[in-house]
Amino acid sequence: MRLTILTLAATLGAGPLLAQTNGRFLGATDAASPFVEQLIRAGVLRDPDPLTRPLRQADVARALAELDTTRLAEALRATVRQLLAETTTPAGDSARWHVEAAAGALAASDARRDPLRPAADSAGLYPQGGLALALELPHLTLVTAPRIDNRLKYDPDYHGKKDRFVAGRAGEAYLAASWRYFEVFFGAMDRNWGAPDADGLLLSPSPYSFDHLMLRFGPRRLRIELIAGQLDPLPLWDTSQPVNRYLALHRLAVQPSERLAFSISESAVYAQTGGVPRSFEPWYLNPLNLFLLQQMDGAPTSNALLAADVSLRVRSTMRVTGQVYVDDFQVDRRTQGDREPPGYGVTVTASGGLRAGQLSWSLLYTRVTNLAYRTPANEEQYSLRGVGIGRNYADYDQASARVTAIAAPRLLVGAELTFLRQGEGDFRVRYPAESLFAASPTIFAGVVERTVRAAVSARWVPRPYVFLAAELGRNAVGDAGHSNGVRDNRWIWRLQATVRRRWSGFLSL
């Protein structure tokens, strides 16, 4: 038995996923990210961490270096060469510094990031630009990326300063220290727990990146992770006095082979209880605790959520994933309160490659119920500044089909067809009283708004210092605004051009 356990531990702790060296993360807004995701979806590139985004640049570079490009089409080979040049950092004991300056503009039909639910007409040309500074030391990385982005002034999901000539924020600002079996991260960065083809149900990039502490224990193939952060204050219902709120998430992530990965996660939002203010609490900062059991053992209550994920590569070029989140399920049916509708979310995806990896396809179905992400306590709302920490909407389901292809060197084109049904449920509004439980549907409250979206997109890097992107879609909306018989058909478009310049070098230690 002891030999078996040691063999399993050695297997899980070995291989390229160890990432013993530290390094920067490849953010979703990085020009290389869409091409990396395309190669992974198509089965060309090994996914370094199937249930986590963002990926480390060093892990991506290792996966790219493993590729046998002799059997790839020229467009793929050229794209791989460009990605290797952007992600590879020479190893060594020296300190390496990076500076990237970028300037450009975004022209768009509206300012919201979600094309399925565009903001009110706010078409415009939004200047963009910024600096990304990084210092990579042995086992330690420091990154800051302040940016100017005037689109933020008109985005209803952004709650920063909007009354200035320019708007901006630091999407990434963090320090990360990592060793073979331990990692500590502090700062701001977008994260997604779950399949990369969909926003995670417990943690996603829906809220703008926020400062948090993240700890990892164990090798990357068998690890426990903890995230802790402070949320914006919210008032209790029927009061105007806001109370402090806190977030804790932890998960066990396991990847026994290149084909299979799974995880179990738990999240808690906690705030004032019984008039007693609260701060960070040890039982919600212990990554080995079970939050629900701690509440049974006397810890103050929270809005506790559970989730599970699985990613399975069923063939060399096909992967299926699933995620489920559970909030409240009533088992008994003895009292009126036992009629509370269940709160849950589910996502199923499938993806694969065709034509030797030049083309990829993906299918997605997701559902989030009417009362998801909220409790009778307003302060336990699962949100940050009014935007969902997992999903930014409740009471909907969505089915999407996408096809993307590397049509030429460093040119990615795609097409999408999506069906969306959105009820009137909203986790920002008050929870229904017990007397209304029986009349509250599990999903699709009120008049259901229906959207059909067809879109095409293109991303092109004609030169290492130039990034171009375009997207054009048509949204056909029935019962718009949850009003019977009202239609709202809109063109949704985005045009983006960015010029960047990079410098890097070594500092001898």
Buried (B, 14 or more C-beta within 10 A) or exposed (E): EEEEEEEEBEEBBEEBBBBEBBBBBBBBBBBBBBBBBBBBBBBBBBBBBBBBBBBBBBBBBBBBEEBEBEEBBEBBBBBBBBBBEBBBBEEEEBBBBBEBBBBBBBBBBBBBBBBBBBBEEBEBEBBBBBBBBBBBBEBBBBBBBBBBBBBBBBBBBBBEEEEEEEBBBBBBBBBBBBEBBEBBBBBBBBBBBBBBBBBBBBBBBBBBBBEBBBBBBBBBBBBBBBBBBBBBEBEBEEEEEBBBBBBBBBBBBBBEEEBEBBBEBBBBBBBBBEEEEBEBBEBBBBBEBBBBEBBEEEBBBBBBBBBBBBBBBEEEBBBBBBBBBBBBEEEEEEEEEEBBBBBBBBBBBBBBBBEBBBBBBBBBBBBBBBBBBBBEBBBBBBBBBBBBBBBBBBBBBBBBEBBBBBBBBBBBBBBBEBBBBBBBBBBBEEBBEBEEBEEBBBBBBEBBBEBBBEBBBBBBBEEBBBBBBBBBBBBBBBBBEBEEEEEBEBEBBBBBBBEBEEEEEEEEE
